[in-house]
Amino acid sequence: SSSAALVECLRGKTEEEIEQITLKMVAMFIGSCVDGVFFPKSPRQLLSEKAISAIPYIVGITNSEFGWDGDVWSLARDMQVALSVYTVTPFRVGSHYKKYLSCSFQGFTSDIIDLVFNEYIGKAESRAQVRDGLLDAIGDHLFVLSAIEVARYHRDAGHPVYFYEFQHRPSSASGVVPEFVKADHGSEIAFVFGKPFLAGNATEEENKLSRTVMKYWTNFARNGNPNGEGLVHWPQYDLDERYLEIDLIQKAAKKLKEDKMEFWVQLTKQMRSERRREHTDL
């Protein structure tokens, strides 16, 4: 169970064995390792104790975080097939989509799955609402909640935070990404690094957006503040949780997905409390 034993074990494996083991691992998420040196405590503990570097921070999400991915779209295709066969009724929607939620939220109890289902899908009246509810539930849990949680910790430690929601669906997505997907995970990166100019097939509005995004990011890299001449003001993430909506036209806003985030905060507290109780019982 020690690091030395782990290394010795790995050295005794063939390349083929390591490859096969790797293929069986969950590819999407590999958690941090609390080794007592690089991570003396879990990242959440360090953040809550304000044991973090005193530096400005940009963090953000897109408005369709779980909308497009090879594995995700195979799931979405299955969902659309199911929806085309079954009439949208609470019973039939529940029987199929709770299964998908269970796959996406592994380790969650059936009671927790029911709560997530009711919050995001329970009132759906159309196929599109069911689909969007499922994808929003997964995206909010995996991406949005984590980003906001880190932003809050960093803010509470007294350090500048600039939060954004990227909202522009790239024109290059046409014919490739389903129309219901807006700005999917990582869409903003192309605009940060000027891809519209490199690819050569972007619209003039997208060229302008990329210039704007690059100005924000270079200003931040230069002096820790993204704001500058000719740019829409990007407010600091404060107790009002102000942030910048980044689209062809930028706009300041506040309290991103306030109700959904409160749902997840309370649900996460409940799950951690249940886990602690289980460990105590053991």
CYANA upper distance limits for C-alpha pairs under 8 A (distance plus 0.5 A):
  1 SER  CA      5 ALA  CA      6.77
  1 SER  CA      6 LEU  CA      7.29
  2 SER  CA      6 LEU  CA      6.78
  3 SER  CA      7 VAL  CA      6.73
  4 ALA  CA      8 GLU  CA      6.66
  5 ALA  CA      9 CYS  CA      6.58
  6 LEU  CA     10 LEU  CA      6.74
  7 VAL  CA     11 ARG  CA      6.66
  8 GLU  CA     12 GLY  CA      6.96
  9 CYS  CA     13 LYS  CA      7.32
 10 LEU  CA     18 ILE  CA      8.38
 13 LYS  CA     17 GLU  CA      6.51
 13 LYS  CA     18 ILE  CA      7.00
 14 THR  CA     18 ILE  CA      6.88
 15 GLU  CA     19 GLU  CA      6.62
 16 GLU  CA     20 GLN  CA      6.66
 17 GLU  CA     21 ILE  CA      6.67
 18 ILE  CA     22 THR  CA      6.55
 19 GLU  CA     23 LEU  CA      6.75
 20 GLN  CA     24 LYS  CA      7.12
 21 ILE  CA     25 MET  CA      7.23
 23 LEU  CA     27 ALA  CA      8.42
 26 VAL  CA     30 ILE  CA      8.13
 32 SER  CA     42 SER  CA      8.43
 33 CYS  CA     39 PHE  CA      7.69
 34 VAL  CA     38 PHE  CA      8.10
 34 VAL  CA     39 PHE  CA      5.46
 34 VAL  CA     40 PRO  CA      6.76
 34 VAL  CA     41 LYS  CA      6.41
 34 VAL  CA     42 SER  CA      6.38
 35 ASP  CA     39 PHE  CA      6.20
 35 ASP  CA     40 PRO  CA      6.87
 35 ASP  CA     41 LYS  CA      8.48
 36 GLY  CA     40 PRO  CA      4.28
 36 GLY  CA     41 LYS  CA      7.03
 39 PHE  CA     43 PRO  CA      7.79
 41 LYS  CA     45 GLN  CA      6.68
 41 LYS  CA     46 LEU  CA      6.79
 42 SER  CA     46 LEU  CA      6.83
 43 PRO  CA     47 LEU  CA      6.58
 44 ARG  CA     48 SER  CA      6.57
 45 GLN  CA     49 GLU  CA      6.60
 46 LEU  CA     50 LYS  CA      6.66
 46 LEU  CA     51 ALA  CA      5.57
 46 LEU  CA     52 ILE  CA      7.27
 47 LEU  CA     51 ALA  CA      6.51
 47 LEU  CA     52 ILE  CA      6.85
 47 LEU  CA    150 VAL  CA      8.14
 47 LEU  CA    153 TYR  CA      6.34
 47 LEU  CA    154 HIS  CA      7.71
 48 SER  CA    153 TYR  CA      6.85
 50 LYS  CA    153 TYR  CA      7.92
 50 LYS  CA    154 HIS  CA      8.12
 50 LYS  CA    156 ASP  CA      8.42
 50 LYS  CA    157 ALA  CA      5.82
 52 ILE  CA    154 HIS  CA      8.45
 54 ALA  CA    159 HIS  CA      6.47
 55 ILE  CA    159 HIS  CA      6.79
 55 ILE  CA    160 PRO  CA      7.73
 55 ILE  CA    224 GLY  CA      8.45
 56 PRO  CA    159 HIS  CA      6.48
 56 PRO  CA    160 PRO  CA      5.22
 56 PRO  CA    161 VAL  CA      6.38
 56 PRO  CA    224 GLY  CA      6.11
 56 PRO  CA    225 ASN  CA      8.20
 57 TYR  CA    154 HIS  CA      8.41
 57 TYR  CA    159 HIS  CA      8.26
 57 TYR  CA    160 PRO  CA      6.75
 57 TYR  CA    161 VAL  CA      5.28
 57 TYR  CA    162 TYR  CA      6.72
 57 TYR  CA    224 GLY  CA      8.36
 58 ILE  CA    161 VAL  CA      6.37
 58 ILE  CA    162 TYR  CA      5.27
 58 ILE  CA    163 PHE  CA      6.39
 58 ILE  CA    164 TYR  CA      8.42
 59 VAL  CA    147 ALA  CA      7.09
 59 VAL  CA    151 ALA  CA      7.50
 59 VAL  CA    161 VAL  CA      8.01
 59 VAL  CA    162 TYR  CA      6.92
 59 VAL  CA    163 PHE  CA      5.58
 59 VAL  CA    164 TYR  CA      7.13
 60 GLY  CA    147 ALA  CA      6.87
 60 GLY  CA    163 PHE  CA      5.62
 60 GLY  CA    164 TYR  CA      5.02
 60 GLY  CA    165 GLU  CA      6.16
 60 GLY  CA    166 PHE  CA      8.10
 61 ILE  CA     65 GLU  CA      7.51
 61 ILE  CA    143 PHE  CA      7.64
 61 ILE  CA    144 VAL  CA      6.88
 61 ILE  CA    147 ALA  CA      7.74
 61 ILE  CA    164 TYR  CA      6.98
 61 ILE  CA    165 GLU  CA      5.55
 61 ILE  CA    166 PHE  CA      6.77
 61 ILE  CA    185 HIS  CA      8.03
 62 THR  CA    165 GLU  CA      5.69
 62 THR  CA    166 PHE  CA      5.03
 62 THR  CA    167 GLN  CA      6.49
 62 THR  CA    183 ALA  CA      6.14
 62 THR  CA    184 ASP  CA      6.56
 62 THR  CA    185 HIS  CA      6.57
 62 THR  CA    186 GLY  CA      7.85
 62 THR  CA    187 SER  CA      7.75
 62 THR  CA    188 GLU  CA      8.03
 63 ASN  CA    165 GLU  CA      6.88
 63 ASN  CA    166 PHE  CA      6.79
 63 ASN  CA    167 GLN  CA      5.97
 63 ASN  CA    182 LYS  CA      7.11
 63 ASN  CA    183 ALA  CA      6.15
 63 ASN  CA    184 ASP  CA      7.36
 64 SER  CA    136 ASP  CA      7.92
 64 SER  CA    139 GLY  CA      7.84
 64 SER  CA    181 VAL  CA      6.71
 64 SER  CA    182 LYS  CA      6.00
 64 SER  CA    183 ALA  CA      5.77
 64 SER  CA    184 ASP  CA      5.17
 64 SER  CA    185 HIS  CA      7.25
 65 GLU  CA    136 ASP  CA      8.34
 65 GLU  CA    139 GLY  CA      5.71
 65 GLU  CA    140 ASP  CA      8.32
 65 GLU  CA    143 PHE  CA      7.45
 65 GLU  CA    183 ALA  CA      7.77
 65 GLU  CA    184 ASP  CA      5.40
 65 GLU  CA    185 HIS  CA      4.96
 66 PHE  CA     72 VAL  CA      7.89
 66 PHE  CA    135 LEU  CA      6.22
 66 PHE  CA    136 ASP  CA      7.47
 66 PHE  CA    138 ILE  CA      7.12
 66 PHE  CA    139 GLY  CA      5.24
 66 PHE  CA    184 ASP  CA      7.08
 66 PHE  CA    185 HIS  CA      7.01
 67 GLY  CA     72 VAL  CA      7.93
 67 GLY  CA     73 TRP  CA      8.27
 67 GLY  CA    135 LEU  CA      6.87
 67 GLY  CA    139 GLY  CA      8.49
 67 GLY  CA    181 VAL  CA      5.83
 67 GLY  CA    182 LYS  CA      8.04
 67 GLY  CA    184 ASP  CA      6.05
 67 GLY  CA    185 HIS  CA      7.95
 68 TRP  CA     72 VAL  CA      6.70
 68 TRP  CA     73 TRP  CA      6.49
 68 TRP  CA    177 VAL  CA      7.40
 68 TRP  CA    178 PRO  CA      8.46
 68 TRP  CA    181 VAL  CA      7.44
 68 TRP  CA    184 ASP  CA      6.45
 68 TRP  CA    185 HIS  CA      7.78
 69 ASP  CA     73 TRP  CA      6.17
 70 GLY  CA     74 SER  CA      6.94
 71 ASP  CA     75 LEU  CA      7.04
 72 VAL  CA     76 ALA  CA      6.70
 73 TRP  CA     77 ARG  CA      6.50
 74 SER  CA     78 ASP  CA      6.90
 75 LEU  CA     79 MET  CA      6.72
 76 ALA  CA     80 GLN  CA      6.66
 76 ALA  CA    131 ARG  CA      8.27
 77 ARG  CA     81 VAL  CA      6.76
 78 ASP  CA     82 ALA  CA      6.74
 79 MET  CA     83 LEU  CA      6.60
 79 MET  CA    131 ARG  CA      7.84
 80 GLN  CA     84 SER  CA      6.54
 80 GLN  CA    131 ARG  CA      8.43
 81 VAL  CA     85 VAL  CA      6.93
 82 ALA  CA     86 TYR  CA      6.71
 82 ALA  CA     96 HIS  CA      8.12
 83 LEU  CA     87 THR  CA      7.54
 83 LEU  CA     88 VAL  CA      7.68
 83 LEU  CA    127 ARG  CA      6.84
 86 TYR  CA     92 ARG  CA      7.40
 87 THR  CA     92 ARG  CA      7.78
 88 VAL  CA     92 ARG  CA      7.06
 88 VAL  CA     93 VAL  CA      6.43
 88 VAL  CA    125 GLU  CA      7.68
 88 VAL  CA    126 SER  CA      7.14
 88 VAL  CA    127 ARG  CA      7.19
 89 THR  CA     93 VAL  CA      6.29
 90 PRO  CA     94 GLY  CA      6.26
 90 PRO  CA    122 GLY  CA      7.62
 91 PHE  CA     95 SER  CA      6.67
 92 ARG  CA     96 HIS  CA      6.98
 93 VAL  CA     97 TYR  CA      6.34
 93 VAL  CA    130 VAL  CA      8.34
 94 GLY  CA     98 LYS  CA      6.04
 94 GLY  CA    117 PHE  CA      8.28
 95 SER  CA     99 LYS  CA      7.22
 96 HIS  CA    100 TYR  CA      7.27
 97 TYR  CA    101 LEU  CA      6.56
 97 TYR  CA    117 PHE  CA      8.39
 97 TYR  CA    134 LEU  CA      8.08
 98 LYS  CA    102 SER  CA      6.48
 98 LYS  CA    113 ILE  CA      7.29
 98 LYS  CA    114 ASP  CA      7.96
 98 LYS  CA    117 PHE  CA      7.28
 99 LYS  CA    103 CYS  CA      6.92
100 TYR  CA    104 SER  CA      6.77
101 LEU  CA    105 PHE  CA      6.34
101 LEU  CA    113 ILE  CA      7.18
101 LEU  CA    117 PHE  CA      8.17
101 LEU  CA    134 LEU  CA      7.88
101 LEU  CA    138 ILE  CA      8.49
102 SER  CA    106 GLN  CA      6.34
102 SER  CA    108 PHE  CA      7.69
102 SER  CA    110 SER  CA      8.42
102 SER  CA    113 ILE  CA      7.15
104 SER  CA    138 ILE  CA      7.48
105 PHE  CA    113 ILE  CA      8.29
105 PHE  CA    138 ILE  CA      8.43
108 PHE  CA    112 ILE  CA      6.48
108 PHE  CA    113 ILE  CA      6.99
109 THR  CA    113 ILE  CA      6.85
110 SER  CA    114 ASP  CA      6.67
111 ASP  CA    115 LEU  CA      6.96
112 ILE  CA    116 VAL  CA      6.84
112 ILE  CA    267 LEU  CA      8.42
113 ILE  CA    117 PHE  CA      6.52
114 ASP  CA    118 ASN  CA      6.58
115 LEU  CA    119 GLU  CA      6.65
116 VAL  CA    120 TYR  CA      6.70
116 VAL  CA    121 ILE  CA      8.49
116 VAL  CA    137 ALA  CA      7.74
117 PHE  CA    121 ILE  CA      5.75
117 PHE  CA    122 GLY  CA      6.42
117 PHE  CA    134 LEU  CA      8.49
118 ASN  CA    122 GLY  CA      4.60
118 ASN  CA    123 LYS  CA      7.74
120 TYR  CA    133 GLY  CA      5.43
120 TYR  CA    134 LEU  CA      7.25
120 TYR  CA    136 ASP  CA      8.08
120 TYR  CA    137 ALA  CA      6.79
121 ILE  CA    129 GLN  CA      7.86
121 ILE  CA    130 VAL  CA      6.08
121 ILE  CA    133 GLY  CA      5.78
121 ILE  CA    134 LEU  CA      7.29
124 ALA  CA    129 GLN  CA      5.86
124 ALA  CA    130 VAL  CA      6.11
124 ALA  CA    133 GLY  CA      8.40
125 GLU  CA    129 GLN  CA      7.13
125 GLU  CA    130 VAL  CA      8.13
126 SER  CA    130 VAL  CA      6.92
127 ARG  CA    131 ARG  CA      6.71
128 ALA  CA    132 ASP  CA      6.49
129 GLN  CA    133 GLY  CA      6.30
130 VAL  CA    134 LEU  CA      6.78
131 ARG  CA    135 LEU  CA      6.87
132 ASP  CA    136 ASP  CA      6.38
133 GLY  CA    137 ALA  CA      6.54
134 LEU  CA    138 ILE  CA      6.95
135 LEU  CA    139 GLY  CA      6.55
136 ASP  CA    140 ASP  CA      6.26
137 ALA  CA    141 HIS  CA      6.68
138 ILE  CA    142 LEU  CA      6.54
139 GLY  CA    143 PHE  CA      6.03
139 GLY  CA    144 VAL  CA      7.08
140 ASP  CA    144 VAL  CA      5.12
140 ASP  CA    145 LEU  CA      6.25
140 ASP  CA    260 LYS  CA      8.34
140 ASP  CA    261 MET  CA      8.33
141 HIS  CA    145 LEU  CA      6.09
141 HIS  CA    146 SER  CA      7.93
141 HIS  CA    264 TRP  CA      7.68
142 LEU  CA    146 SER  CA      7.21
143 PHE  CA    147 ALA  CA      6.69
144 VAL  CA    148 ILE  CA      6.68
145 LEU  CA    149 GLU  CA      6.42
145 LEU  CA    261 MET  CA      6.78
145 LEU  CA    264 TRP  CA      7.72
145 LEU  CA    265 VAL  CA      8.50
146 SER  CA    150 VAL  CA      6.69
147 ALA  CA    151 ALA  CA      6.67
148 ILE  CA    152 ARG  CA      6.59
149 GLU  CA    153 TYR  CA      6.84
150 VAL  CA    154 HIS  CA      6.62
151 ALA  CA    155 ARG  CA      6.52
151 ALA  CA    161 VAL  CA      7.01
151 ALA  CA    163 PHE  CA      7.90
151 ALA  CA    237 TYR  CA      8.05
152 ARG  CA    156 ASP  CA      6.48
153 TYR  CA    157 ALA  CA      6.76
154 HIS  CA    158 GLY  CA      7.33
154 HIS  CA    159 HIS  CA      6.39
154 HIS  CA    160 PRO  CA      8.09
154 HIS  CA    161 VAL  CA      7.41
155 ARG  CA    159 HIS  CA      5.88
155 ARG  CA    160 PRO  CA      6.83
155 ARG  CA    161 VAL  CA      6.59
155 ARG  CA    237 TYR  CA      7.50
155 ARG  CA    238 ASP  CA      7.24
160 PRO  CA    236 GLN  CA      7.06
160 PRO  CA    237 TYR  CA      7.92
161 VAL  CA    236 GLN  CA      6.19
161 VAL  CA    237 TYR  CA      5.80
161 VAL  CA    238 ASP  CA      8.42
162 TYR  CA    234 TRP  CA      7.81
162 TYR  CA    235 PRO  CA      7.43
162 TYR  CA    236 GLN  CA      5.64
162 TYR  CA    237 TYR  CA      5.98
162 TYR  CA    243 TYR  CA      7.16
163 PHE  CA    236 GLN  CA      7.98
163 PHE  CA    237 TYR  CA      6.64
163 PHE  CA    242 ARG  CA      8.06
163 PHE  CA    243 TYR  CA      5.41
163 PHE  CA    244 LEU  CA      6.97
164 TYR  CA    243 TYR  CA      5.85
164 TYR  CA    244 LEU  CA      5.20
164 TYR  CA    245 GLU  CA      6.35
164 TYR  CA    246 ILE  CA      7.31
165 GLU  CA    243 TYR  CA      8.06
165 GLU  CA    244 LEU  CA      6.89
165 GLU  CA    245 GLU  CA      5.52
165 GLU  CA    246 ILE  CA      6.55
166 PHE  CA    183 ALA  CA      7.26
166 PHE  CA    187 SER  CA      8.26
166 PHE  CA    188 GLU  CA      6.78
166 PHE  CA    245 GLU  CA      6.60
166 PHE  CA    246 ILE  CA      5.20
166 PHE  CA    247 ASP  CA      6.85
167 GLN  CA    182 LYS  CA      7.41
167 GLN  CA    183 ALA  CA      5.87
167 GLN  CA    245 GLU  CA      7.35
167 GLN  CA    246 ILE  CA      6.33
167 GLN  CA    247 ASP  CA      5.65
168 HIS  CA    182 LYS  CA      7.30
168 HIS  CA    183 ALA  CA      5.93
168 HIS  CA    246 ILE  CA      7.74
168 HIS  CA    247 ASP  CA      5.38
168 HIS  CA    248 LEU  CA      7.22
169 ARG  CA    173 ALA  CA      7.62
169 ARG  CA    181 VAL  CA      8.26
169 ARG  CA    182 LYS  CA      5.39
169 ARG  CA    183 ALA  CA      5.04
169 ARG  CA    184 ASP  CA      8.14
169 ARG  CA    187 SER  CA      8.21
170 PRO  CA    174 SER  CA      8.36
170 PRO  CA    183 ALA  CA      7.74
170 PRO  CA    187 SER  CA      8.00
170 PRO  CA    206 GLU  CA      8.31
171 SER  CA    202 ALA  CA      7.18
171 SER  CA    203 THR  CA      7.89
172 SER  CA    176 VAL  CA      8.36
172 SER  CA    201 ASN  CA      8.11
172 SER  CA    202 ALA  CA      7.67
173 ALA  CA    177 VAL  CA      5.60
174 SER  CA    178 PRO  CA      8.34
174 SER  CA    179 GLU  CA      8.00
177 VAL  CA    181 VAL  CA      7.33
183 ALA  CA    187 SER  CA      6.28
183 ALA  CA    188 GLU  CA      8.41
186 GLY  CA    190 ALA  CA      8.35
187 SER  CA    191 PHE  CA      8.18
188 GLU  CA    192 VAL  CA      6.85
189 ILE  CA    193 PHE  CA      6.91
190 ALA  CA    194 GLY  CA      6.63
190 ALA  CA    195 LYS  CA      5.48
190 ALA  CA    196 PRO  CA      7.80
191 PHE  CA    195 LYS  CA      6.45
191 PHE  CA    196 PRO  CA      7.37
191 PHE  CA    209 LEU  CA      7.73
191 PHE  CA    210 SER  CA      5.01
191 PHE  CA    211 ARG  CA      8.33
191 PHE  CA    213 VAL  CA      6.91
191 PHE  CA    214 MET  CA      7.71
192 VAL  CA    210 SER  CA      6.93
192 VAL  CA    213 VAL  CA      6.21
192 VAL  CA    214 MET  CA      5.72
192 VAL  CA    217 TRP  CA      7.68
193 PHE  CA    210 SER  CA      8.34
193 PHE  CA    214 MET  CA      7.51
194 GLY  CA    198 LEU  CA      7.27
194 GLY  CA    210 SER  CA      6.26
194 GLY  CA    211 ARG  CA      7.82
194 GLY  CA    214 MET  CA      7.84
195 LYS  CA    199 ALA  CA      6.35
195 LYS  CA    210 SER  CA      8.41
196 PRO  CA    200 GLY  CA      6.49
196 PRO  CA    201 ASN  CA      7.37
196 PRO  CA    202 ALA  CA      5.64
196 PRO  CA    203 THR  CA      8.47
196 PRO  CA    206 GLU  CA      7.22
196 PRO  CA    207 ASN  CA      6.30
196 PRO  CA    210 SER  CA      7.50
197 PHE  CA    202 ALA  CA      7.91
197 PHE  CA    207 ASN  CA      7.19
202 ALA  CA    206 GLU  CA      6.47
202 ALA  CA    207 ASN  CA      7.18
203 THR  CA    207 ASN  CA      6.89
204 GLU  CA    208 LYS  CA      6.81
205 GLU  CA    209 LEU  CA      6.68
205 GLU  CA    248 LEU  CA      7.12
206 GLU  CA    210 SER  CA      6.56
206 GLU  CA    248 LEU  CA      7.58
207 ASN  CA    211 ARG  CA      6.82
208 LYS  CA    212 THR  CA      6.75
208 LYS  CA    248 LEU  CA      8.48
209 LEU  CA    213 VAL  CA      6.65
209 LEU  CA    247 ASP  CA      7.90
209 LEU  CA    248 LEU  CA      6.27
210 SER  CA    214 MET  CA      6.54
211 ARG  CA    215 LYS  CA      6.68
212 THR  CA    216 TYR  CA      6.90
212 THR  CA    231 LEU  CA      7.72
213 VAL  CA    217 TRP  CA      6.77
214 MET  CA    218 THR  CA      6.43
215 LYS  CA    219 ASN  CA      6.44
215 LYS  CA    226 PRO  CA      8.02
215 LYS  CA    228 GLY  CA      8.38
216 TYR  CA    220 PHE  CA      6.74
216 TYR  CA    226 PRO  CA      4.93
216 TYR  CA    227 ASN  CA      6.69
216 TYR  CA    228 GLY  CA      7.99
216 TYR  CA    231 LEU  CA      8.37
217 TRP  CA    221 ALA  CA      6.65
217 TRP  CA    226 PRO  CA      6.47
218 THR  CA    222 ARG  CA      6.49
218 THR  CA    226 PRO  CA      7.75
219 ASN  CA    223 ASN  CA      6.64
219 ASN  CA    224 GLY  CA      7.59
219 ASN  CA    225 ASN  CA      6.61
219 ASN  CA    226 PRO  CA      5.22
219 ASN  CA    227 ASN  CA      7.11
219 ASN  CA    228 GLY  CA      7.48
220 PHE  CA    224 GLY  CA      4.84
220 PHE  CA    225 ASN  CA      4.93
220 PHE  CA    226 PRO  CA      4.65
220 PHE  CA    227 ASN  CA      8.04
221 ALA  CA    225 ASN  CA      8.25
221 ALA  CA    226 PRO  CA      8.36
226 PRO  CA    234 TRP  CA      7.62
227 ASN  CA    231 LEU  CA      7.06
227 ASN  CA    232 VAL  CA      8.21
227 ASN  CA    233 HIS  CA      6.59
227 ASN  CA    234 TRP  CA      6.66
228 GLY  CA    233 HIS  CA      8.44
232 VAL  CA    250 GLN  CA      6.93
232 VAL  CA    251 LYS  CA      7.51
233 HIS  CA    252 ALA  CA      7.86
234 TRP  CA    243 TYR  CA      7.32
234 TRP  CA    244 LEU  CA      6.20
234 TRP  CA    252 ALA  CA      7.08
235 PRO  CA    242 ARG  CA      6.64
235 PRO  CA    243 TYR  CA      6.60
235 PRO  CA    244 LEU  CA      7.64
235 PRO  CA    252 ALA  CA      7.60
236 GLN  CA    242 ARG  CA      6.97
236 GLN  CA    243 TYR  CA      7.44
237 TYR  CA    241 GLU  CA      5.44
237 TYR  CA    242 ARG  CA      5.45
237 TYR  CA    243 TYR  CA      6.48
238 ASP  CA    242 ARG  CA      6.72
240 ASP  CA    254 LYS  CA      6.86
240 ASP  CA    255 LYS  CA      7.17
241 GLU  CA    254 LYS  CA      5.81
241 GLU  CA    255 LYS  CA      5.75
241 GLU  CA    256 LEU  CA      8.10
242 ARG  CA    252 ALA  CA      7.49
242 ARG  CA    253 ALA  CA      6.13
242 ARG  CA    254 LYS  CA      4.51
242 ARG  CA    255 LYS  CA      6.97
243 TYR  CA    252 ALA  CA      6.29
243 TYR  CA    253 ALA  CA      5.98
243 TYR  CA    254 LYS  CA      6.21
243 TYR  CA    256 LEU  CA      8.42
244 LEU  CA    250 GLN  CA      7.43
244 LEU  CA    251 LYS  CA      6.31
244 LEU  CA    252 ALA  CA      5.02
244 LEU  CA    253 ALA  CA      6.55
245 GLU  CA    250 GLN  CA      6.06
245 GLU  CA    251 LYS  CA      5.66
245 GLU  CA    252 ALA  CA      6.48
245 GLU  CA    253 ALA  CA      7.27
246 ILE  CA    250 GLN  CA      5.36
246 ILE  CA    251 LYS  CA      7.42
257 LYS  CA    261 MET  CA      6.50
258 GLU  CA    262 GLU  CA      6.74
259 ASP  CA    263 PHE  CA      6.76
260 LYS  CA    264 TRP  CA      6.87
261 MET  CA    265 VAL  CA      6.57
262 GLU  CA    266 GLN  CA      6.67
263 PHE  CA    267 LEU  CA      6.58
264 TRP  CA    268 THR  CA      6.32
265 VAL  CA    269 LYS  CA      6.77
266 GLN  CA    270 GLN  CA      6.75
267 LEU  CA    271 MET  CA      6.75
268 THR  CA    272 ARG  CA      6.66
269 LYS  CA    273 SER  CA      6.59
270 GLN  CA    274 GLU  CA      6.74
271 MET  CA    275 ARG  CA      6.70
272 ARG  CA    276 ARG  CA      6.68
273 SER  CA    277 ARG  CA      6.72
274 GLU  CA    278 GLU  CA      6.70
275 ARG  CA    279 HIS  CA      6.75
276 ARG  CA    280 THR  CA      6.64
277 ARG  CA    281 ASP  CA      6.68
278 GLU  CA    282 LEU  CA      6.83
